């Protein structure tokens, strides 16, 4: 019966595995930290030189706004805008690089570009700046990828995303002025599309022990049914 016991608590891991997980976590911080550093350097440059880089932002369906596909996520309106995006970006992008190690860079780059292209094609003809579109793409990818894969570890990440960033849902609608809700929407579409395209890739689904068990239980059930039928027949014969 031990092999059919449901194990709620995770298996203990060796010190070597713990050290490896720590090392992977440190590597997972590398790309997100570089990106955040770039965002802060852009803002510091604006302050020191007393200039604004808004004209390098996204201007949908205008040639002068094409550069915004690459540059707009690095530009922010004020310190509050930058601080809010930095914290959300750090958490979500680190989760991407930690749990989707082999495909994280591909997803990150594709989400970055696709969110920008979709905004340039379908956004309002105003200047859009900030990393919010990229953040919405990361959140939607982590959310739906876990759901589509049906992996309990990745589903846990999906639940954490919902718990921490459930309020992001309201950012998809034109509720507040001067907020790029269409940028948020295009980012969410980008992340959802990528989660569909790559749902068969990435970390293998962790199986429960009972999923690898042979079909002995079914054989035993069949034997029990045969025994029941035999006993019933014997009883029927005796009654006659």
C-alpha positions as CSV (number, residue, x, y, z in Angstrom):
1,X,0.0,0.0,0.0
2,X,3.0,2.3,0.5
3,X,3.3,2.9,-3.2
4,X,-0.2,4.3,-3.4
5,X,0.3,6.8,-0.6
6,X,-0.2,10.4,-1.6
7,X,2.8,12.4,-0.6
8,X,1.8,15.9,0.2
9,X,5.2,17.1,1.3
10,X,8.1,17.4,-1.3
11,X,10.9,14.9,-1.3
12,X,14.0,16.0,0.7
13,X,16.8,17.1,-1.6
14,X,20.5,16.7,-1.2
15,X,22.9,19.6,-0.3
16,X,24.3,19.4,-3.9
17,X,20.8,19.9,-5.3
18,X,20.2,22.9,-2.9
19,X,23.5,24.5,-4.0
20,X,22.6,23.9,-7.7
21,X,19.2,25.6,-7.2
22,X,20.9,28.6,-5.5
23,X,23.3,28.8,-8.4
24,X,20.5,28.7,-11.0
25,X,18.6,31.4,-9.1
26,X,21.6,33.7,-9.2
27,X,21.9,33.1,-12.9
28,X,18.2,33.8,-13.3
29,X,18.8,37.3,-11.8
30,X,21.4,38.2,-14.4
31,X,19.4,39.3,-17.4
32,X,16.6,40.9,-15.4
33,X,19.2,42.9,-13.4
34,X,20.9,44.1,-16.6
35,X,17.5,45.2,-18.0
36,X,16.6,47.1,-14.9
37,X,20.0,48.7,-14.8
38,X,19.5,50.0,-18.3
39,X,16.1,51.4,-17.3
40,X,17.6,53.3,-14.4
41,X,20.6,54.5,-16.4
42,X,18.1,56.0,-19.0
43,X,16.2,57.8,-16.3
44,X,19.4,59.1,-14.6
45,X,20.7,60.3,-17.9
46,X,17.4,62.3,-18.4
47,X,17.8,63.9,-15.0
48,X,21.5,64.7,-15.3
49,X,21.3,66.1,-18.8
50,X,17.9,67.6,-18.2
51,X,16.4,66.0,-21.4
52,X,13.5,63.7,-22.2
53,X,13.6,60.6,-24.3
54,X,9.9,60.5,-25.0
55,X,10.5,60.9,-28.7
56,X,12.2,57.5,-28.6
57,X,9.0,55.9,-27.3
58,X,6.3,54.1,-29.2
59,X,4.2,56.1,-31.7
60,X,1.8,53.6,-33.4
61,X,1.7,53.4,-37.2
62,X,4.2,56.2,-37.5
63,X,7.7,55.6,-38.9
64,X,9.2,57.9,-36.2
65,X,7.7,55.5,-33.6
66,X,9.3,52.3,-35.0
67,X,12.3,52.7,-32.8
68,X,9.9,52.5,-29.8
69,X,9.6,48.8,-30.4
70,X,13.1,48.5,-29.0
71,X,13.5,51.7,-26.9
72,X,10.1,52.5,-25.3
73,X,10.3,49.8,-22.5
74,X,13.5,51.5,-21.2
75,X,11.9,54.9,-20.9
76,X,9.7,56.0,-18.0
77,X,7.8,59.1,-17.1
78,X,8.8,59.6,-13.5
79,X,10.4,57.8,-10.6
80,X,7.2,56.2,-9.4
81,X,6.6,54.8,-12.9
82,X,10.1,53.4,-12.9
83,X,10.0,52.0,-9.4
84,X,6.7,50.2,-10.0
85,X,7.8,48.6,-13.2
86,X,11.2,47.7,-11.8
87,X,9.8,45.6,-9.0
88,X,7.2,43.8,-11.1
89,X,9.7,43.2,-13.9
90,X,12.3,41.8,-11.5
91,X,9.9,39.3,-10.0
92,X,8.3,38.1,-13.2
93,X,11.4,37.9,-15.4
94,X,13.3,36.1,-12.7
95,X,10.5,33.5,-12.4
96,X,10.7,33.1,-16.2
97,X,14.5,32.5,-16.2
98,X,14.3,30.2,-13.2
99,X,11.5,27.9,-14.2
100,X,11.8,28.0,-18.0
101,X,15.6,27.9,-18.1
102,X,16.4,26.6,-21.5
103,X,13.8,28.7,-23.4
104,X,13.6,31.8,-21.2
105,X,15.8,34.0,-23.3
106,X,13.8,33.1,-26.4
107,X,10.5,33.8,-24.7
108,X,11.9,37.1,-23.3
109,X,13.1,38.4,-26.6
110,X,10.0,37.3,-28.5
111,X,7.7,38.8,-25.9
112,X,9.7,42.0,-26.0
113,X,9.4,42.3,-29.8
114,X,5.9,41.0,-30.2
115,X,4.4,43.2,-27.6
116,X,6.0,46.2,-29.3
117,X,5.0,45.2,-32.8
118,X,1.4,44.6,-31.8
119,X,1.3,48.0,-30.0
120,X,2.7,49.7,-33.1
121,X,0.1,48.1,-35.3
122,X,-2.9,48.5,-33.1
123,X,-2.3,51.1,-30.4
124,X,-3.6,54.6,-30.1
125,X,-1.6,57.2,-32.0
126,X,0.0,58.7,-28.9
127,X,3.4,58.3,-27.4
128,X,3.8,55.2,-25.3
129,X,6.7,54.7,-22.9
130,X,7.5,52.2,-20.1
131,X,8.0,48.4,-19.6
132,X,4.4,47.7,-18.7
133,X,3.7,45.9,-22.0
134,X,6.6,43.6,-21.4
135,X,5.5,43.0,-17.8
136,X,2.0,42.1,-18.9
137,X,3.5,39.7,-21.5
138,X,5.5,38.0,-18.8
139,X,2.6,37.8,-16.4
140,X,0.2,36.3,-19.0
141,X,2.9,33.8,-20.2
142,X,3.6,32.5,-16.7
143,X,-0.1,32.4,-16.0
144,X,-1.4,30.6,-19.1
145,X,1.7,28.4,-19.6
146,X,1.2,26.8,-16.2
147,X,-2.5,26.2,-17.0
148,X,-1.9,24.8,-20.5
149,X,0.9,22.4,-19.3
150,X,-1.1,21.1,-16.3
151,X,2.2,20.9,-14.3
152,X,1.6,21.3,-10.5
153,X,4.9,23.3,-10.1
154,X,4.1,25.7,-12.9
155,X,0.4,25.9,-11.8
156,X,1.8,27.1,-8.5
157,X,3.6,29.9,-10.3
158,X,0.3,30.7,-12.1
159,X,-1.5,31.0,-8.8
160,X,1.2,33.2,-7.4
161,X,1.0,35.5,-10.5
162,X,-2.8,35.7,-10.0
163,X,-2.4,36.4,-6.3
164,X,0.3,39.1,-6.7
165,X,-0.8,40.7,-9.9
166,X,-4.5,40.0,-10.2
167,X,-5.0,43.8,-10.2
168,X,-3.2,43.9,-13.5
169,X,-6.4,42.8,-15.1
170,X,-7.9,46.3,-14.7
171,X,-5.0,47.8,-16.5
172,X,-6.3,46.2,-19.7
173,X,-9.2,48.7,-19.8
174,X,-9.2,52.5,-20.4
175,X,-10.0,53.4,-16.8
176,X,-7.2,55.9,-16.0
177,X,-6.1,58.7,-18.1
178,X,-2.5,58.8,-19.4
179,X,-2.1,55.0,-18.8
180,X,-1.2,52.9,-21.9
181,X,-4.0,50.4,-21.4
182,X,-3.6,49.3,-25.1
183,X,0.1,48.7,-24.4
184,X,-0.9,46.5,-21.5
185,X,-3.4,44.7,-23.7
186,X,-0.9,44.0,-26.5
187,X,1.6,42.7,-23.9
188,X,-1.0,40.3,-22.5
189,X,-1.9,39.1,-26.0
190,X,1.8,38.6,-26.7
191,X,2.3,36.5,-23.6
192,X,-0.8,34.4,-24.2
193,X,0.1,33.7,-27.8
194,X,3.6,32.6,-26.8
195,X,2.3,30.3,-24.0
196,X,0.1,28.6,-26.7
197,X,3.0,28.3,-29.2
198,X,5.5,26.9,-26.7
199,X,3.2,24.9,-24.4
200,X,4.9,21.7,-25.5
201,X,8.4,23.1,-24.9
202,X,10.3,24.0,-21.7
203,X,10.5,22.1,-18.4
204,X,9.1,18.5,-18.6
205,X,5.9,17.9,-16.7
206,X,6.5,16.4,-13.3
207,X,4.6,13.2,-12.9
208,X,3.0,11.8,-9.8
209,X,4.2,8.3,-8.7
210,X,0.9,6.8,-9.3
211,X,1.1,7.8,-13.0
212,X,4.0,5.4,-13.6
213,X,2.4,2.5,-11.8
214,X,1.5,-0.6,-13.9
215,X,-2.1,-1.5,-14.4
216,X,-2.1,-4.0,-11.6
217,X,-5.1,-2.4,-10.0
218,X,-7.1,-2.8,-13.1
219,X,-6.1,-6.5,-13.3
220,X,-7.1,-7.0,-9.7
221,X,-10.4,-5.3,-10.3
222,X,-11.0,-7.6,-13.3
223,X,-10.1,-10.6,-11.2
224,X,-12.5,-9.5,-8.4
225,X,-15.3,-9.1,-11.0
226,X,-14.7,-12.6,-12.3
227,X,-14.7,-14.0,-8.8
228,X,-18.0,-12.2,-8.1
229,X,-19.5,-13.6,-11.2
230,X,-18.3,-17.1,-10.3
231,X,-19.7,-16.9,-6.7
232,X,-23.0,-15.7,-8.0
233,X,-23.2,-18.6,-10.4
234,X,-22.4,-21.1,-7.6
235,X,-25.1,-19.5,-5.5
236,X,-27.6,-19.6,-8.3
237,X,-26.8,-23.3,-8.9
238,X,-27.3,-24.1,-5.3
239,X,-30.7,-22.4,-5.2
240,X,-31.8,-24.5,-8.1
